Amino acid sequence: PPLSKQRVEYALQHIRESCAASLVDFGCGSGSLLESLLAYKTSLEKIVGVDISQKALARAAKILHSKLNGNIEAEQPTNRIKSAILYVGSILTCDSRLCGYDIATCLEVIEHMEEHEACLFGDIVLSSFCPQILIVSTPNYEYNVILQNSSPQYQEEDPDEKSQQQSCKFRNHDHKFEWTRQQFCQWASELALRHNYDVEFSGVGGEPNKEPGFASQIVVFRR
């Protein structure tokens, strides 16, 4: 499956295992993760998405509204979620409405910021919002050479993403940076140390013990 679906499945697995009652998705885009949550049985009761793009949120609202109404009409409550809330705003802003959620996700978002903003985001989330669990994914720069020469099965399939030329340094024209495994590990480990969280590294696409690692690298912060 495309990496976008693999990332969502990874997040869903951890969400189910967490027994969390509430979730906030930072940089939710068109709502692919939130939509998937409505189709799975989890312990979640409240889900929230925040994004800076009003266009993406409009698509998310349409999809989520349709999915929620479909669940009600079918009279098959697959989970406890009765509504989804979407906020327009920057995930670099300390918004009190986003505090107190059990689990937070941020999938393939930080690379669209400047590097210092990615560090600021981590500090804000772990010091002000304080979720029990934070899941962050970002491209593994070292894997790009594989993607550029691979079949389409590993390429991104996201309507918001534009196809890239093989000569492109990064996977997307809007990426401000892409970290190696060492850089990602250093960023996450320093964040965890500052804010008293444990970290677990993983990923999707590729193999952990085979070079050059995962296509998308993932860290799970646990308070």
SVG drawing of the C-alpha trace seen along z (x, -y; Angstrom):
<svg xmlns="http://www.w3.org/2000/svg" viewBox="-31 -31 54 37">
<polyline fill="none" stroke="black" stroke-width="0.4" points="0.0,0.0 1.1,-3.6 3.1,-5.2 0.2,-7.5 -2.0,-4.5 0.8,-2.7 1.3,-5.7 -2.4,-5.9 -2.5,-2.2 0.5,-2.5 -1.1,-5.4 -4.4,-3.5 -2.7,-0.5 -1.1,-2.7 -4.4,-4.5 -6.3,-1.3 -3.6,0.0 -3.5,-3.3 -7.2,-3.2 -7.2,-6.9 -10.5,-8.8 -9.5,-11.9 -7.2,-12.7 -5.9,-15.8 -4.4,-15.5 -1.9,-18.4 -1.7,-19.3 -4.7,-17.1 -5.0,-18.2 -8.0,-16.7 -8.6,-14.5 -7.4,-11.1 -6.5,-9.9 -9.7,-11.3 -11.8,-9.7 -10.1,-6.3 -10.8,-6.6 -14.6,-6.7 -14.3,-3.3 -12.5,-1.5 -13.6,-0.5 -11.5,-2.4 -11.9,-3.8 -11.9,-7.4 -14.9,-9.6 -13.6,-13.0 -11.4,-13.8 -10.1,-17.1 -8.1,-18.2 -6.2,-21.5 -4.6,-22.8 -3.5,-26.1 -5.2,-25.4 -8.9,-26.3 -9.1,-24.5 -7.9,-21.3 -10.2,-21.7 -13.2,-22.2 -12.5,-18.9 -12.1,-17.2 -15.4,-18.7 -17.2,-17.4 -15.8,-13.9 -16.2,-13.6 -19.8,-15.0 -20.7,-12.4 -19.0,-9.6 -20.6,-10.5 -24.1,-10.7 -23.5,-7.4 -22.7,-5.7 -25.9,-7.1 -28.2,-6.2 -26.7,-2.7 -27.3,-2.3 -24.0,-0.6 -22.0,-2.5 -18.6,-1.1 -17.2,-3.4 -18.1,-6.1 -17.2,-9.1 -20.3,-11.2 -18.6,-14.3 -15.3,-15.7 -14.1,-19.2 -11.9,-21.1 -9.9,-24.2 -8.2,-26.6 -4.8,-27.7 -1.1,-27.2 0.2,-24.3 3.0,-26.6 0.5,-28.6 -0.3,-27.7 -4.0,-27.3 -5.7,-26.4 -8.4,-24.5 -5.9,-21.8 -4.8,-21.1 -5.7,-18.0 -6.0,-15.4 -4.8,-11.9 -3.1,-11.3 -1.7,-13.6 -0.6,-12.8 1.4,-14.7 2.0,-12.7 4.2,-14.1 3.8,-17.7 7.0,-19.0 9.0,-18.8 6.7,-21.5 8.1,-23.9 11.5,-25.4 13.7,-23.3 13.6,-25.8 9.8,-25.7 9.8,-21.9 11.7,-22.3 9.3,-24.9 6.3,-22.7 7.8,-19.9 8.4,-22.1 4.9,-23.6 3.1,-20.2 5.1,-18.5 5.3,-21.4 1.9,-23.1 -0.5,-20.5 1.1,-17.6 -0.6,-14.5 0.0,-11.1 1.2,-10.0 2.5,-12.0 3.1,-10.2 5.3,-12.1 6.3,-10.9 8.5,-12.5 10.4,-11.3 13.7,-9.6 16.0,-11.5 18.3,-8.5 15.5,-6.5 15.0,-9.0 17.5,-7.3 15.3,-4.1 12.1,-6.0 13.5,-7.7 14.3,-4.4 11.4,-2.3 8.1,-1.3 5.1,-3.5 3.9,-1.3 6.0,-3.1 5.3,-6.6 3.1,-9.0 -0.6,-9.1 -2.0,-12.3 -4.2,-14.7 -2.3,-17.6 1.1,-16.3 2.5,-17.2 4.5,-14.6 8.3,-15.2 11.0,-14.9 13.7,-12.3 16.3,-15.1 14.4,-16.8 16.4,-17.0 13.3,-16.4 10.2,-14.3 7.9,-17.3 8.3,-20.9 7.0,-22.2 9.4,-20.4 11.7,-22.8 13.9,-19.9 14.1,-16.1 16.1,-14.6 18.4,-11.6 17.8,-8.9 20.5,-10.4 19.1,-13.9 15.5,-12.7 16.8,-10.6 18.7,-13.6 15.7,-15.9 13.3,-13.5 15.7,-12.4 16.5,-16.0 12.8,-16.9 12.0,-13.9 14.8,-14.7 13.6,-18.3 10.0,-17.4 10.3,-14.1 9.0,-11.7 10.1,-8.3 10.7,-7.7 10.3,-4.7 11.5,-4.8 9.9,-2.9 8.6,-3.6 6.8,-2.3 8.1,-1.2 11.4,0.5 13.0,2.6 14.5,1.4 17.6,3.5 18.3,3.0 19.8,-0.1 18.6,-2.7 15.9,-2.0 12.3,-3.0 10.8,-5.3 8.9,-7.2 10.5,-7.4 8.2,-7.6 8.7,-8.4 6.2,-7.7 6.6,-10.0 5.1,-8.6 4.8,-10.8"/>
</svg>
